[in-house]
Amino acid sequence: MLGAVASVTQGAMAIPAKKSLLALIDAAIGSNAADLANYQRAVIVELRLPRTLLALLVGAILAQCGAAMQGMFRNPLADPGIIGVSSGSAVGAVLAIFLSPPELAWWIVPLGAFAAGFGTSVLIYQLARGSTGTSVFILLLAGIAISALAGAFIGFISYIADDARLRDLSLWQMGSLASADSGRLWILAAAFALIAWRLQRSANGLNALLLGEAEARHLGIDVEQLKRELVLLVALGVGLAVSAAGVIGFIGLVVPHFVRMLTGPNHTTLLPLAALGGALLLLLADIGARLFLAPAELPVGILTALLGAPFFLVLLLQQRQRA
């Protein structure tokens, strides 16, 4: 709650928390209690509030998808950004932006991001799986290769795009919450509700997978059906998150890992707490991105990468020591 209040009040234009809250109440009930100019009301209601809600939804979705992927792969390094799912979704979104008419982009871009994310998820799973689980080496190599291909493709599209589309295309490469609007929020809210519900129903299956696929089958889990559903849900969540905010890395890696350290590997509690932690982390990162270079704005994907990359290196060192 405090993070949401800070997000609404902080930015290049500082507005007191009390007046910001009154402006939100005014917008909800149609009153005029807040002593604010019209442009200040517009900043709060039309810019900062949608942006705050977008940060909460995208952070929650990415963290839950990261927790689900780590459970499915039985590997703490399985993050949608690191293994290339986010990059694959970005390719679909960029291609949709480049080819679709602007009036149809609101549904073609999420569809393209989802389709590309789904294909990438299936490809990575097929490459990395083995009789004893997933190979960390192949997982990371697949992520590097897919991210390199995606970067080259996005760079090519950006090179041939006109100026009107170039700024939109750069969004997917750096990650930004500046394009928040009610249409994206409704789509993401519906997707988050579906993903959270289905993942919570799959929590016992994910717990069984921690023992190994053979053991999970002995416990009565339809492993193949579970994995298909998880791949579909992760592709849906990451695809929609990328279509709304671009590529924002490391949320799905850092948050589930910390929650697992605090509460243990039980997915019944891990999944909802990861959603809460992801929402809070991205919200705080967005506040920092707005204040760091104020009145200019740092893309939030750059900040999450600066924070998450050292954490990823520490995880790699820990994996090496265990090996």
N, C-alpha and C positions, 0 to 999 in steps of 0.2 A: 504493500500500500504506500509506504513512504517512497519507494522507488518510483511508483507511478506519479505521485505528487511532484517529486523532483523533476521527472521528465516533462511534466506539463508546465512547470514554472521556470526551468532553466533553459538557457539558450543565448543567442546573440542579443536578444531583447529580454532583460530580466524583468519578470512580473511577479509581485508578491504572491505567496502561496494562498493567502486568504482571498485575494481578489481573483486569482485563477479559479479557485474552487467555486466562488460565487458566480463567475462567468459560466462555468459548466452547469451549475444549478439553473441559472437564467436560461441557458439554451434548452434545458430539459423541460422546464415548466413555462417558458415564455415570459418570464419577468424581466426586470431591469434593475436588480439590486446592486450589481457590481458597478463601482465607479470607474469605468474603463472607457477609453475611446473605442470607436468601431474597429479600427485597425488592430487594436490589442485583443479585442474579442475574436476577431478573425484569426489571429495568430494562435490563440488558445484552442478554439473550437474546430477550426478548419485545417490547421497544420499540426499542432502539437498533440492533440488528443488522438487523431487517427494514427499518427506516427507512434505514439505510445502503445496503442492497441496492436499495431502491426509488429512492434518489437516483442511484445509479450507472446503473440501467436507464433511468430517465426521461431523465436527462441525455444518455446515449448515443443514445437513440432520437431525441430532439428535435434533437440536433446533426447526426445523419446525415440526418434528414428535411430539415433546413435546407440542408445541402450538396446534396442531391438536387434540391430546389426551385430553388436558385440555378443549378445546372447546367441544369435543364430550361428555366427562364425566361431563362437567360443574363444574369442580373441579380443583383448582390451584395446587393440590398435584399429579395430574396424570402425572407422568414422566415415560418414558419407563424403566428406571433403577429401580425406587422405586417400581413399581407395578409388576415387574418381567418379562417384555417383553424382556429386554436385556439378562437376565439370561436364559430365554427359548431359545432365538436365539443362545446363547453361547453353549447350550447343543447340538443343531443341528449342529453347526460348529465343535464342538469337536468330535462328533460322526462321522461326515464326514471325518475329518482329520484321525481319528483312523482306519476307515474301507476302505477308498478309496485309490487307488494307487496314488503315488505322481504326476504322469503325468496328472491325471484327477482332482486333487484337486482344480485347478483354477476355475472350474465351479461347482463341486459337493459341495464344502464348502459353497459358497454363496447360493446354492439351499437348502442345509440342514438348514442353518441359517434362510432363509426366511420361509421355511415350519414350522420349530419349532416356530418361532416368530409369524406366522399367527395363529397357533393353540393356543399359549399362549394368544394372543390378544383376540381371540374369547372366550376362557375360562374365562378370567378375566371380559370381558364385560357381559357375562351371569351371573357370580357370583355377580357382583356389581350392576347391574341395578335394579331399582325399580320404582314404580309408580310416585314417586316424584323426581327421579333423581338417582344418584349413591350414595351408602353408603361409606363414607370415611373409616369407620371402616372395612367394608368387603374388600374395595380396598387395604388397608394397610395390612390386614391379608393375603389376597391372594398373595400380593407381597412378604411378609415374607415367606409364605409356599413355593411358587414357587422358590424363591431364595435359600431356604434351600435345597429343592430337587435337584435343579440344581447344587448347590455346592457339595452335596454328590455324585451326578452322575459324575461330572467332576473330583472330587477327586478320585473316583474309577477308572475311565479311566486313569487318570494320574498314579495311582499306578501300573496298569498292563501294561502300555505302555513301549515300549523300549526307550532307551536313544535318539535315532534319532528323535522320535516324542515328547518326553517329553518337550523340550524347546518350540516347537510350541504350545503345549497344555497350557503351563503356560501363553502364550500370552493372551489367552481369559480371564483368571482370573484377570489379572492386567491391561490390556489395554496398547497398545504400538503402535506407528506409525513407528517403525523401519523397518517394512517389506514392505514399500511402493514400488510399481513397476508400470510400465506403464499399465499392464493388469488390475490391481485393479483400477487404476485411470480412465481408459476408462469406465469400468463397473459402477463405482460410479458416474462419470460425467453424463452418460446417465440416470442413475436412479434418480439423483438429478434433472435433467431437467424435467423428467416425473413427479416426485413427486411435484416439485414446480409449474408446470403448472396445474396439477389436483387439488392441494390444493387451488391455487389461484381461480380456477373456483368454488371451493366449499366454498369460503369465505362468500358469502351471506347466504348460508345454515348454516354455523357455527354461523353466527351472529343471525340467527333466532333461532337456538337451545339454545342460551343463555336465551331466553324467556321461554323455556320449550318445550317439544316435542309436546304437544297438540297445543300450539300457533304456532309452526313452521308448523304443518300440516295445520292449518287454513290459513297460509300465502302461501300455495301452495307448500311447500317443501316435497318431498318424503323422509321422515325421515329414513325409513329402508334402502332404496337404498343409501342414504348419509352415513349412519353408516357403511354399508358393504364396500363402497369404502374407507372410512377413515381407517377402520381396515386393509384393503388390502394394502393401501399405507404406513401406519405406519409399518406393518410387513415387507414390502419390504425394506423400508428405514433402519429400525433398524437391520434387518437381514443382509443386505449388509454392514452396518457400523460395525457390530460386526464381520462379517467374515473378514473384512479388518483390523480392529484395535483392536479387543477384546472388552471387556465390559468397556465402559467409561461412568461413571454415572454423573448425576446432570446437564449436559449441557441442557437437555430438560426440566429441572425444573427451573433453575436459569434464563436463558436468556429470555424465554417468560414472566416470572413474571416481570422482570425489564422493558422489552419493554412495557408491558401492563401498568405499572406504569407511563411511560413517554408519551405514545401515546394513551392510552385508549384501550378498548376491541375490537375495530373494526378489524376483521381479514383481511380485505383488506390491511391494513397497517401493522398489527401485524405479518403476516406470512413472508413477505419479509424482514422486519427489524429483525425478530427473526433469519432468516437464516444468515443475515449479522453479527448479534451479536454472534451467535453460532460459526461461522467461526473464528471470531476474538478472542473469548474467548479460544477456543481450540488451536489456533495458539500460543497465549501468554502462555497458560499452557504448551505447548510442548517446547517452548523456555525455560521456567523456569525449566522444567524437565531435559533438557539437561545441563543447567548451574548449577543447585543446587548442584549436586555431581560430577561435572566435575573433571577428564575426564570420570568418570562413569556416567551412565544415570539412572534417576529415571523413572519408568513406569508412563506415563502420567495419567493413570486411578487412580493411588494412589493420585496424586496431585489434580485432580478434585474432588475426594472423600473428601480429607482434606479441600478443599475450600467449597464444596457443602453441606456437612453434617451439619455444624452449621447453614447454611441458611435454610435447611430443618427443623431443630428444631425450628427456629424462626417462620417459617410458621405454624408449628403445634401449637405453643403457641398462635399465632394470631387466628387460627381456634378455639382453645379452648375458648379464650376470647369472640369471637363472639357468640359461642354456649351458 
